[in-house]
Amino acid sequence: MELSDIKDPNAIKPLNIAQLEALAASIRQFLIESISQTGGHLSSNLGVVELTIALHKVFDSPSDAIIFDVGHQGYVHKILTGRADRFSTLRQTDGLSGFLKREESAHDVFEAGHAATSLAAGAGMLYAKDITHEEGEIVMVIGDGALASGMALEALNFMGHDRQKAPIIILNDNEMSIGQNIGYFSKLLTKIRLKRSYRLIRKATKKLVPSAFRGFGAKVERRLKTFISGHSTFEDLGYQYYGPIDGHKFSHLLKAFTVAKEENKPCIVHVKTVKGKGYAPSEDDTTGKYHGVKPFDIDTGEARHDSPGVRTMSRAVADYLTRLATRRDDLMVITPAMISGSELEGFMAAHPTRLIDVGIAEQTAATMAAGMALKGIKPFLSIYSTFLQRAYDQVLHDIARHNANVVIGVDRAGLVGADGDTHQGIYDIPMMSHIPNLTIAHPKDVTELYGILNHAFHDHQGPIAIRYARIALPDVSDKAYDTPPIAPSWDVIIEGEVATLITFGEAVMAFHEKIRSEKLPIRLINARYIKPLDEALLDTIDTEKPVFIVEESTIRGGLGEAVLSYLIEQGRRPAGIKLFGFRDAFVPHGNRNDMLKRYGLDVESVLTKVRETLAS
């Protein structure tokens, strides 16, 4: 069967197990070859090939709603629902999304880019059926890493109590989230995996329970299971539990899914898979290197197009922390499952006891940082902008309200490119800018980053969020680590007489180069601290001349509105002011430069508007 010939899941319904195995091998090879060219989520998709095929064999999508937690493991689902011929466009501008996308297919019933959403979404769809009277099952696929997240546990607890509902939860257990799992729930699942007796309990109880007592059914069976296996956690929550089963054997998967479909009770099917199966480098990966990959060489497993002489901002931060930890015993780093994503492997290797990975639990990470700070520790909370959204209350209520000395590293700030609308880092400034006590910075380059970090760790009192983008910048010498602390202030990069342009981050140097080369009479200001505003420098702005403010962020609640509000309060409303940013939009996936140009935020588009204003 040619994968491009598959237009919907009905194509696999007639296949026998041998044919399904051949299909799985074909899909796995296709994924390796395709992702090596485009980049994308490799290991998670290789691990769910048989699982996804079996789901579409037993269930009838889209009338049976299959909800994939996060959605980054939905590539096999996309193939089986008719999108194989578009994989060359995966994660490219205007191409196939790297996550599930409702506008792409009726089979994509729920979109997500954050973990632990599937169970709550499934609960909503289950209860909607009472009103809509729609037929069909609600099937939720969730990983063992995500299941330990607070939101997932809340939904698991909620759904188990209602015996009139029949959620089907597929627990995809590969002992990994992005990296290795941690915490009690991970140990609990390991305990289940190791007990062969648990897999035989259902059969054993039928022999052990006298026929006269079988009317007691569930209660007797449950107690016997506890006695035999020493564990019945899922059943205590109200679920029929099946597993663990081999997630790469179709005979096991098809039988278990069919039983769950016919049970008409809350069910959990515990499926044991191998993340990255079929490609040795990803199978052996324990750090998350092959979770999300750039285009890579299949033979070596190494990424292509790595540029020499540059360093990502994430790596620059991690290198700084690694060095600082040798000087400060009070430094701790906390991350919610982002050791690999935030390039903290070097820090972990050098200081294994100084890094805490709390798993997919952003709220816990933030409040834990607050608790540490209140006991005199200096914590660095390393978290993506998009995931910081999940800990808003903890930043406001627990960190800022206590004025706790927490340094928040806001990784992936600004556009993130291929990950798209679920991961764009353009909403954190409005989210944080109104929070009392909280300082927000965004350096223009690595040297300025180190100056701001030195201020944050040595001089600053209270919480500070330091933003940095998913980009690589020219590397710097070791002397940069000792850049003098840069306290909250702005910097005039170029003096100019006819207009003022204010921006921050990596855009500063891009505008600097263009303004210099064209000899434009524009005053360029580096607003490296987004909060507090540098009011002394703002007071020097000639408001009788045009003012332009550019930010790779949403306009509402951003730097531009804060500057405008300050100037108006001072009775100095500019004669002409133009704010550049994203206007009330979810920005899709695509090349970062393409998206900046599309939304009029690239240097040339902005300066074209500036020239037009100055000419009018």
VEXDREN-2710 file (C-alpha; in Angstrom, 1 decimal):
% VEXDREN-2710
k/r/px/py/pz
1/MET/0.0/0.0/0.0
2/GLU/1.4/3.4/-1.0
3/LEU/1.0/5.8/1.8
4/SER/-0.1/8.6/-0.5
5/ASP/-3.0/6.3/-1.6
6/ILE/-4.4/6.4/2.0
7/LYS/-7.2/9.0/1.9
8/ASP/-8.9/8.0/5.2
9/PRO/-8.7/5.3/7.9
10/ASN/-11.1/3.1/6.0
11/ALA/-8.2/2.0/3.9
12/ILE/-6.7/0.0/6.7
13/LYS/-9.9/-1.6/8.0
14/PRO/-9.6/-4.8/5.7
15/LEU/-5.9/-5.4/6.5
16/ASN/-4.8/-8.5/8.5
17/ILE/-2.1/-8.4/11.1
18/ALA/0.7/-9.3/8.6
19/GLN/-0.4/-6.4/6.4
20/LEU/-0.6/-4.0/9.3
21/GLU/2.9/-4.9/10.3
22/ALA/4.1/-4.2/6.7
23/LEU/2.2/-0.9/6.8
24/ALA/3.9/0.0/10.2
25/ALA/7.3/-0.7/8.7
26/SER/6.6/1.5/5.7
27/ILE/5.3/4.3/7.9
28/ARG/8.3/4.2/10.2
29/GLN/10.7/4.4/7.3
30/PHE/8.7/7.2/5.7
31/LEU/8.8/9.2/8.9
32/ILE/12.6/8.8/9.3
33/GLU/13.3/9.9/5.7
34/SER/10.7/12.7/5.8
35/ILE/11.6/14.2/9.2
36/SER/15.4/14.0/8.3
37/GLN/14.6/16.6/5.6
38/THR/12.1/18.9/7.3
39/GLY/12.9/18.5/11.0
40/GLY/10.1/17.8/13.5
41/HIS/9.1/15.5/16.3
42/LEU/10.9/12.2/15.6
43/SER/11.0/9.9/18.6
44/SER/7.4/10.4/19.8
45/ASN/6.0/9.5/16.4
46/LEU/8.3/6.5/15.8
47/GLY/7.0/5.2/19.2
48/VAL/3.3/5.3/18.4
49/VAL/3.2/3.8/14.9
50/GLU/1.5/0.5/15.8
51/LEU/-0.6/2.2/18.5
52/THR/-2.0/4.7/16.1
53/ILE/-2.7/2.2/13.3
54/ALA/-4.5/0.0/15.9
55/LEU/-6.6/2.9/17.1
56/HIS/-7.8/3.6/13.5
57/LYS/-8.4/-0.1/12.9
58/VAL/-10.7/-0.5/15.9
59/PHE/-12.3/2.9/16.2
60/ASP/-14.1/4.9/13.5
61/SER/-12.6/8.4/13.3
62/PRO/-14.0/11.0/13.3
63/SER/-17.3/9.7/14.6
64/ASP/-15.1/8.2/17.4
65/ALA/-13.1/11.2/18.6
66/ILE/-9.4/10.3/19.0
67/ILE/-7.7/13.1/21.0
68/PHE/-3.9/13.0/21.1
69/ASP/-2.4/14.8/24.0
70/VAL/-0.1/17.6/22.9
71/GLY/-0.5/16.4/19.2
72/HIS/3.2/16.3/18.4
73/GLN/2.9/12.5/18.1
74/GLY/0.1/12.9/15.5
75/TYR/2.2/12.4/12.3
76/VAL/1.0/8.7/11.9
77/HIS/-2.5/9.9/12.4
78/LYS/-2.0/12.5/9.7
79/ILE/-0.7/9.8/7.3
80/LEU/-3.7/7.6/8.0
81/THR/-6.1/10.5/7.4
82/GLY/-4.8/11.3/4.0
83/ARG/-2.0/13.8/4.4
84/ALA/1.1/11.8/3.5
85/ASP/1.6/13.6/0.2
86/ARG/2.0/16.9/2.1
87/PHE/4.8/15.8/4.5
88/SER/7.5/17.6/2.5
89/THR/5.8/20.8/3.7
90/LEU/5.7/19.8/7.4
91/ARG/6.3/22.8/9.7
92/GLN/7.2/24.9/6.7
93/THR/5.5/28.3/6.0
94/ASP/1.9/27.6/4.8
95/GLY/2.6/23.9/5.0
96/LEU/1.4/21.0/7.2
97/SER/1.3/21.7/10.9
98/GLY/3.6/19.8/13.2
99/PHE/0.6/19.4/15.6
100/LEU/-3.0/18.5/15.0
101/LYS/-5.0/21.2/13.3
102/ARG/-8.7/21.3/13.0
103/GLU/-8.6/23.2/9.7
104/GLU/-6.5/20.5/8.2
105/SER/-8.8/17.6/8.8
106/ALA/-12.1/16.6/10.3
107/HIS/-10.1/13.8/12.1
108/ASP/-8.2/16.4/14.1
109/VAL/-10.9/16.9/16.8
110/PHE/-8.8/18.9/19.2
111/GLU/-5.7/21.1/18.9
112/ALA/-3.0/21.4/21.5
113/GLY/0.7/22.1/21.8
114/HIS/0.9/21.9/25.6
115/ALA/0.8/18.6/27.5
116/ALA/-2.0/17.2/29.7
117/THR/-4.9/18.7/27.8
118/SER/-6.4/15.6/26.3
119/LEU/-8.3/14.2/29.4
120/ALA/-10.0/17.5/30.2
121/ALA/-10.9/18.0/26.5
122/GLY/-12.2/14.5/26.4
123/ALA/-14.3/15.0/29.5
124/GLY/-15.9/18.0/27.9
125/MET/-16.8/16.0/24.8
126/LEU/-18.2/13.2/26.9
127/TYR/-20.6/15.5/28.7
128/ALA/-21.5/17.3/25.5
129/LYS/-22.9/14.0/24.2
130/ASP/-25.6/14.2/26.8
131/ILE/-26.9/17.3/24.9
132/THR/-26.0/16.6/21.3
133/HIS/-26.9/12.9/21.5
134/GLU/-24.0/12.1/19.2
135/GLU/-22.9/8.5/18.9
136/GLY/-19.3/7.5/19.1
137/GLU/-16.5/6.9/21.6
138/ILE/-14.2/9.5/23.2
139/VAL/-10.7/8.1/23.1
140/MET/-7.9/10.0/24.8
141/VAL/-4.3/9.2/24.2
142/ILE/-1.9/10.5/26.8
143/GLY/1.8/9.8/27.7
144/ASP/3.0/8.8/31.1
145/GLY/4.9/12.0/31.5
146/ALA/1.9/14.2/30.8
147/LEU/-0.4/12.0/33.0
148/ALA/1.6/13.1/36.0
149/SER/0.8/16.8/35.2
150/GLY/-1.7/18.4/37.6
151/MET/-4.3/19.1/34.9
152/ALA/-4.3/15.5/33.7
153/LEU/-4.6/14.2/37.2
154/GLU/-7.6/16.5/37.9
155/ALA/-9.4/15.3/34.9
156/LEU/-8.5/11.6/35.6
157/ASN/-10.0/12.0/39.1
158/PHE/-13.1/13.8/37.8
159/MET/-14.0/11.3/35.0
160/GLY/-13.5/8.2/37.2
161/HIS/-16.4/9.0/39.4
162/ASP/-19.2/8.9/36.8
163/ARG/-20.0/5.3/35.9
164/GLN/-22.6/6.6/33.4
165/LYS/-19.8/7.9/31.2
166/ALA/-17.4/5.7/29.3
167/PRO/-14.1/7.5/28.7
168/ILE/-11.4/5.4/27.0
169/ILE/-7.9/6.5/28.1
170/ILE/-4.9/5.1/26.3
171/LEU/-1.9/5.5/28.5
172/ASN/1.1/5.5/26.2
173/ASP/3.9/4.5/28.5
174/ASN/7.4/4.9/27.2
175/GLU/9.0/6.0/30.5
176/MET/9.8/9.4/28.9
177/SER/8.3/12.8/28.5
178/ILE/10.8/14.8/26.5
179/GLY/13.6/13.4/28.7
180/GLN/13.3/10.8/31.4
181/ASN/10.3/10.9/33.7
182/ILE/10.6/11.7/37.4
183/GLY/8.4/11.7/40.4
184/TYR/6.1/9.2/42.3
185/PHE/3.8/8.6/39.4
186/SER/6.7/7.4/37.2
187/LYS/7.7/5.0/40.0
188/LEU/4.1/3.8/40.3
189/LEU/3.9/2.9/36.7
190/THR/7.3/1.1/36.9
191/LYS/5.8/-0.9/39.8
192/ILE/2.9/-1.9/37.5
193/ARG/5.2/-2.8/34.6
194/LEU/7.3/-5.1/36.8
195/LYS/4.4/-7.1/38.2
196/ARG/3.7/-9.9/35.8
197/SER/1.0/-11.1/38.3
198/TYR/-1.0/-7.9/37.6
199/ARG/-1.3/-8.8/33.9
200/LEU/-2.8/-12.1/34.9
201/ILE/-5.1/-10.9/37.7
202/ARG/-8.3/-10.6/35.7
203/LYS/-7.9/-14.3/34.7
204/ALA/-6.9/-15.3/38.2
205/THR/-9.9/-13.7/39.9
206/LYS/-12.3/-15.6/37.8
207/LYS/-10.8/-18.8/39.1
208/LEU/-10.5/-17.6/42.7
209/VAL/-14.0/-16.1/43.2
210/PRO/-16.6/-18.8/43.9
211/SER/-19.5/-18.6/41.4
212/ALA/-22.0/-18.0/44.3
213/PHE/-20.1/-14.7/45.1
214/ARG/-19.5/-13.4/41.6
215/GLY/-22.5/-11.1/42.0
216/PHE/-20.2/-9.0/44.2
217/GLY/-18.1/-8.7/41.1
218/ALA/-16.1/-5.5/41.2
219/LYS/-15.6/-5.3/44.9
220/VAL/-14.3/-8.8/45.4
221/GLU/-12.2/-8.6/42.2
222/ARG/-10.7/-5.4/43.4
223/ARG/-9.7/-6.7/46.8
224/LEU/-8.2/-9.8/45.3
225/LYS/-6.2/-7.8/42.8
226/THR/-4.9/-5.7/45.7
227/PHE/-4.0/-8.8/47.6
228/ILE/-2.3/-10.5/44.6
229/SER/-0.5/-7.5/43.1
230/GLY/-0.3/-5.1/45.9
231/HIS/-1.6/-2.3/43.6
232/SER/-5.0/-1.1/42.3
233/THR/-4.5/2.7/42.0
234/PHE/-6.4/3.1/38.7
235/GLU/-9.3/1.0/39.9
236/ASP/-9.4/3.0/43.1
237/LEU/-10.0/6.0/40.8
238/GLY/-13.0/4.2/39.2
239/TYR/-11.5/2.7/36.0
240/GLN/-11.3/-0.7/34.4
241/TYR/-7.6/-1.2/33.9
242/TYR/-6.1/-3.3/31.2
243/GLY/-2.3/-3.8/30.9
244/PRO/0.4/-3.2/30.6
245/ILE/0.3/-4.5/27.0
246/ASP/3.0/-4.5/24.3
247/GLY/2.4/-1.4/22.3
248/HIS/4.1/-2.8/19.3
249/LYS/2.2/-6.1/18.9
250/PHE/-1.0/-5.7/16.9
251/SER/-2.6/-8.8/18.4
252/HIS/-2.4/-7.3/21.8
253/LEU/-3.4/-3.8/20.8
254/LEU/-6.4/-4.8/18.7
255/LYS/-7.8/-7.1/21.4
256/ALA/-7.4/-4.5/24.2
257/PHE/-8.9/-1.7/22.2
258/THR/-11.9/-3.9/21.2
259/VAL/-12.5/-4.9/24.8
260/ALA/-12.3/-1.2/25.9
261/LYS/-14.7/-0.2/23.2
262/GLU/-17.3/-2.9/24.3
263/GLU/-16.9/-2.4/28.0
264/ASN/-19.0/0.8/28.3
265/LYS/-17.3/1.8/31.5
266/PRO/-14.4/4.2/32.3
267/CYS/-11.3/2.3/31.0
268/ILE/-7.6/2.8/31.0
269/VAL/-5.5/0.7/28.5
270/HIS/-1.9/0.8/29.6
271/VAL/0.3/0.5/26.5
272/LYS/4.0/0.0/26.8
273/THR/5.9/1.5/23.9
274/VAL/9.5/2.3/23.0
275/LYS/10.1/6.0/22.2
276/GLY/12.0/6.3/18.9
277/LYS/11.4/2.7/17.9
278/GLY/13.0/1.7/14.6
279/TYR/15.8/4.3/14.6
280/ALA/18.7/3.4/16.8
281/PRO/19.9/6.9/17.8
282/SER/16.4/7.9/18.9
283/GLU/15.8/4.5/20.7
284/ASP/19.0/5.0/22.7
285/ASP/18.3/8.7/23.5
286/THR/17.7/9.4/27.2
287/THR/18.1/13.2/27.1
288/GLY/15.5/14.3/24.5
289/LYS/17.9/15.0/21.7
290/TYR/15.6/13.3/19.2
291/HIS/12.3/14.4/20.6
292/GLY/12.3/17.5/18.3
293/VAL/15.0/17.5/15.7
294/LYS/16.4/19.8/13.0
295/PRO/17.0/18.3/9.6
296/PHE/19.5/15.5/10.2
297/ASP/21.7/13.0/8.5
298/ILE/20.1/9.6/8.8
299/ASP/23.4/7.7/8.8
300/THR/25.0/9.7/11.6
301/GLY/21.9/11.1/13.4
302/GLU/23.6/14.5/13.5
303/ALA/21.9/17.7/12.7
304/ARG/22.6/19.5/9.4
305/HIS/23.3/23.1/8.8
306/ASP/24.9/23.9/12.2
307/SER/26.7/27.2/11.8
308/PRO/30.2/27.5/13.4
309/GLY/31.0/30.6/15.5
310/VAL/27.5/31.1/16.9
311/ARG/25.8/30.2/20.1
312/THR/22.1/30.0/20.9
313/MET/20.8/32.2/23.6
314/SER/19.6/29.1/25.5
315/ARG/23.2/27.7/25.4
316/ALA/24.6/31.1/26.4
317/VAL/22.3/31.2/29.5
318/ALA/23.2/27.6/30.4
319/ASP/26.9/28.3/30.1
320/TYR/26.6/31.3/32.3
321/LEU/24.7/29.3/35.0
322/THR/27.3/26.5/34.8
323/ARG/30.1/29.0/35.5
324/LEU/28.1/30.9/38.2
325/ALA/27.3/27.7/40.1
326/THR/31.0/27.2/40.8
327/ARG/31.1/30.6/42.5
328/ARG/27.7/30.5/44.3
329/ASP/26.5/27.7/46.5
330/ASP/23.1/29.3/46.7
331/LEU/22.2/28.9/43.0
332/MET/19.6/26.3/42.0
333/VAL/18.1/25.7/38.6
334/ILE/14.5/24.5/38.2
335/THR/12.9/23.4/35.0
336/PRO/9.6/21.8/34.0
337/ALA/10.9/19.0/31.7
338/MET/13.0/21.3/29.6
339/ILE/16.6/20.2/30.3
340/SER/17.2/19.4/26.7
341/GLY/15.0/22.2/25.2
342/SER/16.8/24.8/27.2
343/GLU/20.2/23.2/26.6
344/LEU/20.9/22.5/30.3
345/GLU/22.7/19.2/29.7
346/GLY/26.1/20.8/30.4
347/PHE/24.9/22.3/33.6
348/MET/23.4/19.0/34.7
349/ALA/26.6/17.2/34.0
350/ALA/28.7/19.8/35.9
351/HIS/26.3/20.3/38.8
352/PRO/23.8/17.3/39.0
353/THR/22.6/18.2/42.5
354/ARG/21.9/21.8/41.6
355/LEU/19.3/21.2/38.9
356/ILE/15.7/20.1/39.6
357/ASP/13.4/18.8/36.9
358/VAL/9.9/18.8/38.2
359/GLY/8.4/17.2/35.1
360/ILE/5.5/18.7/33.1
361/ALA/4.5/20.8/36.1
362/GLU/5.0/24.5/35.4
363/GLN/3.0/25.6/38.4
364/THR/5.0/23.5/40.8
365/ALA/8.2/24.8/39.3
366/ALA/7.2/28.4/39.8
367/THR/6.0/28.1/43.4
368/MET/8.9/25.9/44.3
369/ALA/11.2/28.7/43.1
370/ALA/9.3/31.1/45.4
371/GLY/9.7/28.8/48.3
372/MET/13.4/28.4/47.7
373/ALA/13.9/32.2/47.4
374/LEU/12.2/32.8/50.7
375/LYS/14.7/30.5/52.3
376/GLY/17.7/32.4/50.9
377/ILE/18.4/30.4/47.8
378/LYS/18.8/32.1/44.5
379/PRO/16.7/30.0/42.0
380/PHE/16.8/30.3/38.3
381/LEU/13.5/29.1/36.7
382/SER/14.2/28.0/33.2
383/ILE/10.9/27.9/31.2
384/TYR/9.7/28.6/27.7
385/SER/7.5/31.6/27.2
386/THR/4.6/29.5/26.0
387/PHE/4.8/27.3/29.1
388/LEU/5.1/30.2/31.4
389/GLN/1.5/31.0/30.5
390/ARG/0.5/27.9/32.5
391/ALA/2.0/29.3/35.7
392/TYR/0.6/32.8/35.6
393/ASP/-1.1/32.6/39.0
394/GLN/2.1/31.2/40.6
395/VAL/4.2/34.1/39.1
396/LEU/1.8/36.7/40.4
397/HIS/0.5/35.1/43.6
398/ASP/3.6/33.2/44.8
399/ILE/6.7/34.9/43.3
400/ALA/5.8/38.5/42.8
401/ARG/3.5/39.0/45.7
402/HIS/6.3/37.8/48.0
403/ASN/8.8/39.9/46.1
404/ALA/10.8/36.7/46.0
405/ASN/14.3/36.8/44.5
406/VAL/13.6/34.5/41.6
407/VAL/15.3/34.9/38.2
408/ILE/13.0/33.6/35.5
409/GLY/14.7/32.7/32.2
410/VAL/11.9/33.1/29.6
411/ASP/13.2/30.9/26.8
412/ARG/11.7/30.9/23.2
413/ALA/10.5/34.5/23.6
414/GLY/9.1/36.0/20.4
415/LEU/8.3/33.9/17.3
416/VAL/9.3/30.3/17.4
417/GLY/9.0/29.4/13.8
418/ALA/8.0/25.8/13.0
419/ASP/6.2/25.0/16.3
420/GLY/3.6/27.7/15.4
421/ASP/0.6/29.2/17.2
422/THR/0.6/26.9/20.2
423/HIS/4.2/27.8/21.1
424/GLN/4.6/31.5/20.0
425/GLY/6.4/33.5/22.7
426/ILE/4.5/36.7/22.0
427/TYR/2.1/36.8/24.9
428/ASP/4.3/36.9/28.0
429/ILE/5.0/40.6/28.1
430/PRO/1.3/41.6/28.4
431/MET/0.9/38.7/30.8
432/MET/3.7/39.9/33.1
433/SER/3.9/43.7/32.6
434/HIS/1.0/44.5/34.9
435/ILE/2.4/42.4/37.8
436/PRO/3.8/44.5/40.7
437/ASN/7.4/43.9/41.8
438/LEU/8.3/42.1/38.5
439/THR/11.1/43.4/36.3
440/ILE/11.3/42.3/32.6
441/ALA/14.4/42.4/30.5
442/HIS/15.3/41.4/26.9
443/PRO/19.0/41.8/25.9
444/LYS/20.1/42.5/22.3
445/ASP/23.0/40.1/22.3
446/VAL/25.0/37.6/24.4
447/THR/27.2/40.3/26.0
448/GLU/24.2/42.3/27.1
449/LEU/22.6/39.1/28.3
450/TYR/25.5/38.5/30.6
451/GLY/25.4/42.0/31.9
452/ILE/21.7/41.7/32.8
453/LEU/22.3/38.3/34.4
454/ASN/25.1/39.7/36.5
455/HIS/22.7/42.4/37.7
456/ALA/19.9/39.8/38.3
457/PHE/22.1/37.6/40.5
458/HIS/24.4/40.1/42.2
459/ASP/22.4/43.3/42.7
460/HIS/18.7/42.9/42.0
461/GLN/16.1/42.5/44.7
462/GLY/12.8/40.9/43.8
463/PRO/11.7/38.8/40.8
464/ILE/13.1/39.4/37.4
465/ALA/12.2/37.8/34.1
466/ILE/14.9/37.7/31.4
467/ARG/13.6/37.0/27.9
468/TYR/15.6/35.5/25.1
469/ALA/14.7/34.2/21.6
470/ARG/15.1/30.9/19.8
471/ILE/18.0/32.2/17.7
472/ALA/21.7/31.9/17.5
473/LEU/24.0/34.9/17.8
474/PRO/27.8/35.4/17.2
475/ASP/29.7/33.8/20.0
476/VAL/31.7/35.9/22.5
477/SER/34.9/35.4/24.5
478/ASP/35.0/34.2/28.0
479/LYS/35.5/37.8/29.1
480/ALA/31.8/38.5/28.4
481/TYR/30.9/36.4/31.5
482/ASP/32.3/39.3/33.6
483/THR/30.4/42.0/31.8
484/PRO/29.5/44.7/34.4
485/PRO/26.0/44.4/35.8
486/ILE/23.5/46.3/33.7
487/ALA/20.8/47.8/35.9
488/PRO/17.4/48.7/34.6
489/SER/18.1/51.4/31.9
490/TRP/17.8/51.9/28.2
491/ASP/20.6/52.7/25.8
492/VAL/20.8/55.1/22.9
493/ILE/22.4/53.2/20.0
494/ILE/22.3/55.9/17.4
495/GLU/21.5/59.6/17.7
496/GLY/19.1/61.1/15.1
497/GLU/17.2/64.3/14.6
498/VAL/14.0/63.6/12.8
499/ALA/12.4/60.6/14.5
500/THR/12.8/58.1/17.3
501/LEU/12.7/54.3/17.0
502/ILE/12.4/52.2/20.2
503/THR/12.9/48.5/20.1
504/PHE/14.5/45.7/22.1
505/GLY/16.2/42.3/21.7
506/GLU/17.7/41.0/18.5
507/ALA/15.9/43.6/16.5
508/VAL/18.2/46.3/17.9
509/MET/21.2/45.2/15.9
510/ALA/19.2/44.6/12.8
511/PHE/17.8/48.1/12.8
512/HIS/21.3/49.5/13.8
513/GLU/22.9/47.9/10.7
514/LYS/20.2/49.2/8.3
515/ILE/19.9/52.7/9.8
516/ARG/23.7/53.1/9.7
517/SER/24.1/51.8/6.1
518/GLU/21.3/54.1/4.8
519/LYS/22.4/57.0/7.0
520/LEU/18.8/57.5/8.2
521/PRO/18.4/60.4/10.7
522/ILE/16.7/58.2/13.2
523/ARG/17.4/58.0/16.9
524/LEU/17.6/54.3/17.8
525/ILE/16.9/53.3/21.4
526/ASN/17.5/49.9/22.9
527/ALA/14.7/49.3/25.4
528/ARG/16.6/46.4/27.0
529/TYR/14.4/46.6/30.1
530/ILE/10.7/46.4/29.1
531/LYS/9.7/47.1/32.7
532/PRO/10.5/49.4/34.4
533/LEU/10.5/52.0/31.6
534/ASP/13.5/54.3/31.5
535/GLU/11.5/57.4/32.3
536/ALA/14.6/59.6/32.4
537/LEU/15.5/58.7/28.8
538/LEU/11.8/58.9/27.7
539/ASP/11.8/62.5/29.0
540/THR/14.5/63.3/26.4
541/ILE/12.4/62.2/23.5
542/ASP/11.2/65.0/21.2
543/THR/7.5/64.3/21.0
544/GLU/7.0/66.9/18.3
545/LYS/8.7/64.4/16.0
546/PRO/7.5/60.9/15.0
547/VAL/8.0/58.0/17.4
548/PHE/8.1/54.4/16.3
549/ILE/8.0/51.4/18.7
550/VAL/8.7/47.9/17.4
551/GLU/8.2/44.7/19.4
552/GLU/8.1/41.0/18.5
553/SER/5.1/40.7/20.8
554/THR/1.4/41.5/20.9
555/ILE/0.7/45.2/20.9
556/ARG/-2.0/45.0/23.6
557/GLY/-0.3/45.3/26.9
558/GLY/3.1/45.6/25.4
559/LEU/6.0/48.0/25.5
560/GLY/4.5/50.5/23.0
561/GLU/1.3/50.9/25.0
562/ALA/3.3/51.4/28.2
563/VAL/5.4/54.1/26.6
564/LEU/2.4/55.8/25.1
565/SER/0.6/55.7/28.4
566/TYR/3.6/57.3/30.2
567/LEU/4.0/60.1/27.7
568/ILE/0.2/60.9/27.8
569/GLU/0.4/61.0/31.7
570/GLN/3.2/63.5/31.3
571/GLY/1.1/65.6/29.0
572/ARG/3.5/64.9/26.1
573/ARG/1.4/62.9/23.7
574/PRO/3.6/62.5/20.5
575/ALA/2.5/64.3/17.4
576/GLY/2.9/61.0/15.6
577/ILE/3.4/57.6/17.1
578/LYS/3.3/54.2/15.4
579/LEU/3.2/50.9/17.2
580/PHE/4.5/47.8/15.4
581/GLY/3.6/44.4/16.8
582/PHE/1.1/41.6/16.5
583/ARG/-2.5/42.7/16.6
584/ASP/-4.9/40.3/18.3
585/ALA/-3.6/37.3/16.4
586/PHE/-2.6/33.7/16.8
587/VAL/0.5/33.5/14.5
588/PRO/0.8/30.3/12.5
589/HIS/3.9/28.1/12.1
590/GLY/6.4/29.1/9.5
591/ASN/9.9/30.5/8.9
592/ARG/10.5/33.3/11.4
593/ASN/11.6/35.7/8.8
594/ASP/8.6/34.9/6.6
595/MET/6.3/35.6/9.5
596/LEU/7.9/38.8/10.5
597/LYS/7.6/40.0/6.9
598/ARG/4.0/38.8/6.7
599/TYR/3.0/40.8/9.7
600/GLY/5.0/43.9/8.7
601/LEU/7.6/43.5/11.5
602/ASP/10.8/42.8/9.5
603/VAL/13.3/45.6/9.4
604/GLU/12.6/46.6/5.8
605/SER/8.8/46.7/6.2
606/VAL/9.1/48.9/9.3
607/LEU/11.6/51.3/7.7
608/THR/9.4/51.6/4.7
609/LYS/6.6/52.8/7.0
610/VAL/9.1/55.1/8.7
611/ARG/10.2/56.6/5.4
612/GLU/6.6/57.1/4.3
613/THR/5.8/58.9/7.5
614/LEU/8.8/61.1/7.3
615/ALA/8.0/62.0/3.6
616/SER/4.4/62.9/4.4
END
